[in-house]
């Protein structure tokens, strides 16, 4: 993780200003953090010291079950908060947040801002809308598993997790997240390669027809 300083920090604060989300001067408190692909923004079970706001990149949320199995729960994208549940709850088991690509976040320290954040009506209204949209996306994921074939859901998953047109998620993770068999998943991947949507490169896949994957994924959003 790298913390941007001086001119570099100022560039991102000015370019991606979030001052309008707060009723108090937030800029003086903001740090700008960069995380490389595969880095943990929050390690599971450890409380973060910051409220994060994603301005570039994307990440994944993981949880480890009592039987030791780790599951992918959801995705984090630009304009999403991270650490909002830890802000609102003194006692909360933090999920693991790992980057899918190089990710840049605004980081607002709890130590100096928690009270101000929890008393800021402007911010709390914004956070309420974010949490509502997040709950809706989670509910939609389960309805999609019943309403749409794997082709659509896998296309969306590939686009969500790819880094510069390279997709390299483990098949077992995808099977668990999408609720499908390993055999069915391999069949659809083979179909995508035959159609020229993807090209297998070792253990990874290169996206060759993003337009076609986007067309399949868009059906989930236009139901």
C-alpha positions as CSV (number, residue, x, y, z in Angstrom):
1,X,0.0,0.0,0.0
2,X,1.2,3.5,-0.9
3,X,0.0,6.7,0.6
4,X,0.0,9.6,-1.8
5,X,1.6,12.9,-0.6
6,X,1.7,16.5,-1.7
7,X,0.9,17.2,-5.4
8,X,-0.2,13.7,-6.1
9,X,-2.6,13.7,-3.1
10,X,-3.9,17.1,-4.2
11,X,-4.5,16.0,-7.7
12,X,-6.8,13.1,-6.6
13,X,-8.6,15.2,-4.0
14,X,-9.4,17.9,-6.6
15,X,-10.2,15.5,-9.5
16,X,-12.5,13.2,-7.4
17,X,-13.8,15.7,-4.9
18,X,-16.2,14.2,-2.4
19,X,-16.7,17.4,-0.3
20,X,-20.3,17.5,-1.3
21,X,-21.0,14.3,0.6
22,X,-20.3,16.0,3.9
23,X,-21.4,19.1,5.7
24,X,-18.1,19.6,7.5
25,X,-14.7,20.3,5.8
26,X,-13.5,16.7,5.0
27,X,-10.6,17.5,2.7
28,X,-8.1,18.2,5.5
29,X,-8.7,14.7,6.9
30,X,-8.5,12.7,3.7
31,X,-5.6,10.4,2.8
32,X,-5.2,8.9,-0.6
33,X,-4.2,5.2,-0.6
34,X,-3.1,3.0,-3.5
35,X,-3.4,-0.8,-3.3
36,X,-1.9,-3.1,-5.9
37,X,-3.8,-6.0,-7.4
38,X,-4.2,-8.8,-4.8
39,X,-3.5,-6.6,-1.8
40,X,-5.8,-6.6,1.2
41,X,-7.5,-3.3,2.0
42,X,-9.0,-5.0,5.1
43,X,-7.9,-8.3,6.4
44,X,-10.7,-10.5,7.6
45,X,-11.4,-10.2,11.4
46,X,-9.3,-7.0,11.8
47,X,-11.0,-3.7,12.3
48,X,-10.0,-1.0,9.8
49,X,-8.7,2.4,10.9
50,X,-10.4,4.2,8.1
51,X,-13.6,4.7,6.2
52,X,-12.7,4.1,2.5
53,X,-14.2,5.6,-0.6
54,X,-13.2,3.9,-3.9
55,X,-12.2,6.3,-6.7
56,X,-10.4,3.9,-9.1
57,X,-10.3,0.1,-9.4
58,X,-12.4,-2.7,-7.9
59,X,-12.2,-5.3,-5.1
60,X,-13.9,-8.4,-3.7
61,X,-15.4,-9.2,-0.4
62,X,-14.5,-12.6,1.2
63,X,-15.6,-14.4,4.4
64,X,-14.3,-17.5,6.0
65,X,-16.8,-19.9,7.4
66,X,-16.5,-22.0,10.6
67,X,-15.6,-25.0,8.5
68,X,-12.6,-23.2,7.1
69,X,-14.1,-22.6,3.6
70,X,-13.6,-19.1,2.1
71,X,-16.4,-17.7,0.0
72,X,-16.6,-14.7,-2.3
73,X,-19.6,-12.6,-1.2
74,X,-19.7,-9.6,-3.4
75,X,-17.9,-6.9,-5.4
76,X,-16.7,-3.4,-4.7
77,X,-16.5,-0.8,-7.4
78,X,-15.9,2.9,-7.9
79,X,-18.0,5.2,-5.7
80,X,-18.5,2.4,-3.1
81,X,-17.7,2.8,0.6
82,X,-15.6,0.3,2.5
83,X,-15.6,0.1,6.3
84,X,-19.1,1.6,6.7
85,X,-20.3,-1.2,8.9
86,X,-17.3,-0.8,11.2
87,X,-18.1,2.9,11.4
88,X,-21.7,2.2,12.4
89,X,-21.0,-0.7,14.7
90,X,-18.6,-0.8,17.6
91,X,-18.6,-4.6,17.5
92,X,-18.5,-6.0,14.0
93,X,-16.7,-8.9,12.4
94,X,-14.9,-7.4,9.4
95,X,-15.0,-9.2,6.1
96,X,-11.8,-9.5,4.0
97,X,-11.5,-6.9,1.2
98,X,-9.0,-7.8,-1.6
99,X,-8.3,-5.8,-4.7
100,X,-9.0,-7.2,-8.2
101,X,-7.1,-4.4,-9.9
102,X,-4.9,-1.6,-8.8
103,X,-7.3,0.4,-6.6
104,X,-7.1,4.0,-5.3
105,X,-9.2,5.0,-2.3
106,X,-9.9,8.0,-0.2
107,X,-9.2,7.0,3.4
108,X,-10.9,9.0,6.2
109,X,-9.5,8.1,9.7
110,X,-12.0,7.0,12.3
111,X,-9.8,8.4,15.1
112,X,-10.3,12.0,14.1
113,X,-13.6,11.8,12.2
114,X,-15.9,9.1,13.7
115,X,-18.0,11.5,15.8
116,X,-18.3,14.1,13.1
117,X,-19.3,11.4,10.6
118,X,-22.0,9.9,12.8
119,X,-23.5,13.3,13.5
120,X,-23.4,14.5,9.9
121,X,-26.9,14.4,8.4
122,X,-25.6,15.0,4.9
123,X,-23.1,12.1,5.1
124,X,-25.6,9.8,6.8
125,X,-28.2,10.4,4.1
126,X,-25.6,9.5,1.4
127,X,-24.5,6.4,3.4
128,X,-28.2,5.3,3.7
129,X,-28.7,5.5,-0.1
130,X,-25.4,3.5,-0.6
131,X,-26.5,0.8,1.9
132,X,-29.9,0.6,0.3
133,X,-28.4,0.2,-3.2
134,X,-26.0,-2.4,-1.8
135,X,-28.8,-4.5,-0.3
136,X,-30.7,-4.3,-3.6
137,X,-27.7,-5.6,-5.5
138,X,-27.3,-8.5,-3.1
139,X,-31.0,-9.4,-3.4
140,X,-30.7,-9.2,-7.2
141,X,-27.8,-11.6,-7.3
142,X,-30.0,-14.4,-5.8
143,X,-32.9,-13.6,-8.1
144,X,-30.6,-13.8,-11.1
145,X,-29.5,-17.3,-10.2
146,X,-33.1,-18.4,-10.7
147,X,-34.1,-16.2,-13.6
148,X,-31.0,-16.2,-15.9
149,X,-28.8,-18.9,-17.5
150,X,-25.2,-19.3,-16.5
151,X,-24.0,-17.6,-19.7
152,X,-25.4,-14.2,-18.6
153,X,-24.2,-14.5,-15.0
154,X,-20.7,-15.7,-15.9
155,X,-20.3,-12.9,-18.5
156,X,-21.1,-10.4,-15.7
157,X,-18.7,-12.1,-13.3
158,X,-15.9,-12.1,-15.8
159,X,-16.3,-8.4,-16.5
160,X,-16.5,-7.6,-12.8
161,X,-13.2,-9.4,-11.9
162,X,-11.1,-8.9,-15.0
163,X,-8.0,-6.7,-14.8
164,X,-7.0,-5.1,-18.1
165,X,-8.9,-7.7,-20.2
166,X,-7.2,-10.6,-18.2
167,X,-9.5,-12.9,-16.2
168,X,-7.8,-15.3,-13.7
169,X,-10.3,-16.3,-11.0
170,X,-10.2,-19.8,-9.6
171,X,-13.0,-22.0,-11.0
172,X,-13.9,-23.3,-7.5
173,X,-14.5,-19.7,-6.4
174,X,-16.8,-19.0,-9.3
175,X,-18.7,-22.2,-8.8
176,X,-19.4,-21.3,-5.2
177,X,-20.3,-17.7,-6.0
178,X,-22.6,-18.5,-8.9
179,X,-24.0,-21.7,-7.4
180,X,-23.1,-24.0,-10.4
181,X,-21.3,-27.2,-10.9
182,X,-17.7,-27.4,-12.0
183,X,-18.6,-29.3,-15.1
184,X,-21.3,-26.7,-16.1
185,X,-18.8,-23.9,-15.6
186,X,-16.2,-25.5,-17.8
187,X,-18.7,-26.1,-20.5
188,X,-19.7,-22.4,-20.7
189,X,-16.1,-21.3,-20.6
190,X,-15.5,-23.6,-23.6
191,X,-18.5,-22.1,-25.4
192,X,-17.2,-18.6,-24.8
193,X,-13.8,-19.6,-26.3
194,X,-15.4,-21.3,-29.3
195,X,-17.4,-18.1,-30.0
196,X,-14.3,-16.0,-29.7
197,X,-15.4,-14.1,-26.6
198,X,-12.4,-15.4,-24.7
199,X,-9.0,-16.9,-25.4
200,X,-7.3,-19.3,-23.0
201,X,-3.8,-18.3,-22.0
202,X,-2.3,-20.8,-19.5
203,X,-4.4,-20.6,-16.4
204,X,-6.0,-17.3,-17.4
205,X,-8.3,-16.0,-20.1
206,X,-8.0,-13.0,-22.3
207,X,-11.2,-11.1,-23.1
208,X,-11.4,-10.8,-26.9
209,X,-15.0,-9.7,-27.4
210,X,-15.9,-7.4,-24.5
211,X,-18.9,-6.2,-26.4
212,X,-20.4,-9.7,-26.5
213,X,-19.8,-10.3,-22.8
214,X,-21.3,-6.9,-22.0
215,X,-24.3,-7.7,-24.1
216,X,-24.9,-10.9,-22.1
217,X,-24.2,-9.1,-18.8
218,X,-26.5,-6.2,-19.6
219,X,-29.5,-8.5,-19.7
220,X,-29.2,-8.9,-15.9
221,X,-29.6,-5.1,-15.5
222,X,-32.5,-4.8,-18.0
223,X,-34.9,-7.3,-16.5
